[in-house]
Amino acid sequence: MTVQISDADAIRHWWRTSIIDMEPGKIAFRGHPIQDLIGNVSFPQMIWLMVRGDMPSADEAALFEAALVAGVDHGPQAPSIAAARMAATCGVGLNNAMATAVNMLGDVHGGAGEQCAELYYGISDKLRDGLGLNEAVTSGLDDWRAQYGKIVSGFGHRFHKPVDPRAPRLMQLVRDAAAKGTVSGRFADIGEEVQAELGRQRGGRPIAMNIDGATAVIFCELGFPAPLSRGLFCLSRSVGVLSHAWEQMNQGGRNKGPMPPSYLPLYEAKEDDR
């Protein structure tokens, strides 16, 4: 027997969500009336609630917030920030400038946190299978390179050598949280051993754990799936993007490209053009 459903039910089932319950005069997020949330929860807590469905403890929220704060900005040398500023000189609105920047946060710039979290989770699986920490790390790195190549996401930085100033502070906060029992510290161990092993493989030359590597530790410690590392970084970096786009709009300027007009790109003639 075929069950017939009404058009109204069919329309209502077109989009199904456990995130928001909304009707005239009512807004509730994950079962919490909006009026109970306003003024009582922080923005990081709200992000957690919307994405995860539950409310973090105060200590979990503090560690989560630290990761979000750390990734806010890295200046106009970052392609996404430069793109936002260039877009702002083209007569577009703030939302357009922000979208231009966020759309540049891909696997190389902005998406490395997701890849690094995948690495950490893979190593964690090997630990559960009974491997020791270093053996799990070296095996995990071998697996990583077989799939992605020699560059390990989350480690190394163009400017910050051998220390990215954001990483040690974040890692200390993770250690403090682990001492309080807020997180396990398992992924801090993994991240630091990956950093140490990469240094050994470089002949003893230290390598920075960068912002992606450190925030991936936090997101893994807090139980966020790897793909959310990218989305959460986008939220964080959007603050810097907004700031730079707004600053550029107030500074003025029209059609600013990536370099001053007095400097021209190097033209390299091909053999056939000579």
C-alpha positions in Angstrom: 0.0 0.0 0.0 1.4 3.4 -1.0 1.2 6.0 1.7 0.1 9.3 0.4 1.5 12.5 2.0 0.0 15.9 1.7 1.6 18.7 -0.3 2.2 20.5 2.9 4.1 17.6 4.5 6.1 17.1 1.3 7.1 20.8 1.4 8.0 20.7 5.1 10.1 17.6 4.5 12.0 19.2 1.7 14.4 20.8 4.1 14.8 18.9 7.4 16.9 20.4 10.3 17.6 19.8 13.9 19.3 23.1 14.2 16.5 25.6 14.3 12.8 25.5 15.2 11.3 28.6 13.9 7.7 29.9 13.4 6.0 33.2 13.9 6.9 34.4 17.4 9.3 31.6 18.1 13.0 31.0 17.4 14.9 28.1 19.1 18.4 26.8 18.4 18.9 23.2 19.2 16.0 23.4 21.6 17.2 26.6 23.3 14.9 29.6 22.9 16.8 32.5 21.5 15.8 34.8 24.3 17.5 32.4 26.7 20.7 32.4 24.7 21.0 36.2 24.1 23.1 37.7 26.8 23.9 34.3 28.4 26.2 32.5 26.0 29.3 33.7 24.2 29.8 33.7 20.5 32.2 30.7 20.7 29.6 28.8 22.7 27.0 29.7 20.1 29.2 28.3 17.3 29.7 25.1 19.3 26.0 24.7 20.0 25.0 25.3 16.4 27.6 22.9 14.9 27.7 20.2 17.6 24.2 20.4 19.1 25.3 20.6 22.7 26.7 23.3 25.0 30.4 23.2 25.8 31.6 23.5 29.4 33.2 26.8 30.3 36.7 25.3 30.0 36.0 23.7 26.6 34.6 27.0 25.4 37.7 28.9 26.6 40.0 26.5 24.7 37.8 26.7 21.6 37.8 30.4 21.7 41.6 30.6 22.0 41.9 28.7 18.7 39.4 31.1 17.0 41.3 34.1 18.3 44.7 32.8 17.1 43.6 32.5 13.5 42.0 35.9 13.1 44.6 37.6 10.9 48.0 37.4 9.3 48.2 40.6 7.4 48.0 41.7 3.7 50.7 39.2 2.7 48.2 36.5 3.2 46.4 35.9 -0.2 42.9 36.0 1.3 43.5 39.3 3.1 45.1 40.9 0.1 42.2 39.7 -2.1 39.7 41.3 0.3 41.6 44.6 0.2 41.8 44.5 -3.6 38.1 43.7 -3.9 37.3 46.6 -1.6 39.0 49.0 -4.1 36.7 47.7 -6.9 33.5 49.3 -5.6 32.0 46.1 -4.1 30.3 45.9 -0.7 31.8 44.4 2.5 30.0 41.1 1.9 31.5 40.8 -1.6 35.0 41.6 -0.3 34.6 39.0 2.5 33.3 36.4 0.1 36.2 37.0 -2.2 38.6 36.3 0.6 36.8 33.3 2.1 36.6 31.6 -1.4 40.4 31.6 -1.5 40.7 29.5 1.7 41.6 26.2 0.0 43.8 23.3 0.6 47.0 25.3 0.6 45.9 28.5 2.2 43.3 28.0 5.0 42.5 24.3 4.5 45.7 22.9 6.0 44.0 22.5 9.4 41.6 20.0 8.0 44.4 18.0 6.4 46.4 18.2 9.6 43.5 17.0 11.7 43.1 14.0 9.3 46.8 13.3 10.0 46.4 13.5 13.7 43.2 11.3 13.7 45.0 8.7 11.6 47.9 8.6 14.0 45.5 8.3 16.9 43.9 5.3 15.2 47.4 3.7 15.0 47.9 4.3 18.7 44.7 2.5 19.5 45.9 -0.4 17.4 48.8 -0.7 19.8 51.7 1.2 18.1 54.0 3.3 20.2 53.8 7.1 19.7 56.9 7.5 17.5 56.1 4.4 15.5 52.5 5.6 15.0 53.8 9.1 13.9 56.3 7.8 11.4 53.8 5.4 10.0 51.2 8.2 9.8 53.7 10.5 8.1 54.5 7.8 5.5 50.8 7.3 4.8 50.3 11.1 4.5 53.2 11.5 2.0 52.0 8.6 0.0 48.7 10.4 -0.5 49.5 14.1 -0.4 53.2 14.5 -1.1 56.2 15.6 1.0 54.8 18.8 2.5 53.1 18.1 5.8 50.1 20.4 6.4 50.3 22.2 9.8 54.1 22.4 9.9 56.6 24.9 8.4 56.0 28.6 7.7 57.2 31.1 5.2 58.0 33.7 7.8 58.0 32.1 11.2 61.2 30.0 11.4 61.6 28.0 13.5 58.7 29.2 15.8 55.3 30.4 14.9 54.5 32.6 17.9 50.9 31.4 18.0 51.6 27.7 18.3 53.5 27.6 21.7 50.8 29.6 23.4 48.0 27.4 22.1 49.9 24.3 23.0 50.4 25.5 26.5 46.7 26.2 26.8 46.0 22.6 25.7 48.4 21.3 28.3 46.7 23.4 30.9 43.3 22.1 29.8 44.6 18.5 29.9 45.9 19.0 33.5 42.4 20.1 34.5 40.9 17.1 32.7 39.1 19.2 30.1 40.8 17.3 27.3 43.0 14.2 27.1 46.2 15.7 25.8 46.4 12.8 23.4 46.5 15.1 20.3 49.0 17.5 21.9 51.3 14.5 22.3 50.7 13.6 18.7 51.2 17.1 17.3 54.4 17.6 19.3 55.8 14.2 18.2 55.0 15.0 14.6 56.9 18.3 14.9 59.9 16.5 16.6 59.9 13.7 14.0 59.9 16.2 11.1 62.8 17.9 12.7 64.7 14.6 13.0 64.0 13.9 9.4 65.4 17.3 8.4 68.7 16.4 9.9 68.0 18.1 13.3 66.8 21.3 11.8 63.7 22.4 13.8 60.5 23.2 12.0 57.6 25.3 13.2 54.3 24.0 14.1 52.1 26.6 12.5 48.7 27.9 13.2 47.0 25.1 11.3 48.9 22.5 13.2 48.2 24.0 16.6 44.5 24.7 16.0 44.1 21.2 14.6 45.4 19.9 17.9 42.7 21.9 19.8 39.9 20.9 17.4 40.9 17.2 17.6 41.2 17.4 21.4 37.6 18.9 21.5 36.3 16.2 19.2 35.5 18.2 16.1 35.5 16.1 12.8 38.5 17.1 10.6 36.4 18.9 7.9 35.1 21.4 10.5 38.7 22.5 11.1 38.5 24.3 7.7 35.1 25.8 8.4 36.1 27.0 11.8 39.2 28.6 10.4 37.1 30.4 7.8 35.0 31.8 10.7 38.1 32.9 12.5 39.8 34.5 9.5 36.6 36.3 8.5 37.2 38.7 11.4 40.5 39.7 9.9 39.0 39.8 6.4 36.3 42.1 7.6 38.7 44.4 9.4 41.0 44.8 6.4 38.2 45.3 3.9 36.7 48.0 6.1 40.1 49.6 6.6 40.7 49.7 2.9 37.3 51.2 2.2 38.2 54.0 4.6 41.6 54.5 3.1 40.2 54.8 -0.3 41.9 53.8 -3.5 40.5 52.5 -6.8 41.4 49.3 -8.7 44.4 48.5 -6.6 46.2 45.4 -7.9 48.6 43.1 -6.2 51.6 45.5 -6.8 52.0 49.2 -7.3 51.6 50.3 -10.9 55.2 51.5 -11.1 56.2 47.8 -10.9 55.4 45.5 -13.7 55.4 41.7 -13.8 58.4 40.2 -15.4 57.7 39.3 -19.0 59.4 36.1 -20.1 59.5 35.6 -23.8 59.1 32.0 -25.1 61.5 30.7 -27.6 58.9 30.9 -30.3 58.4 34.6 -29.6 62.0 35.5 -30.3 
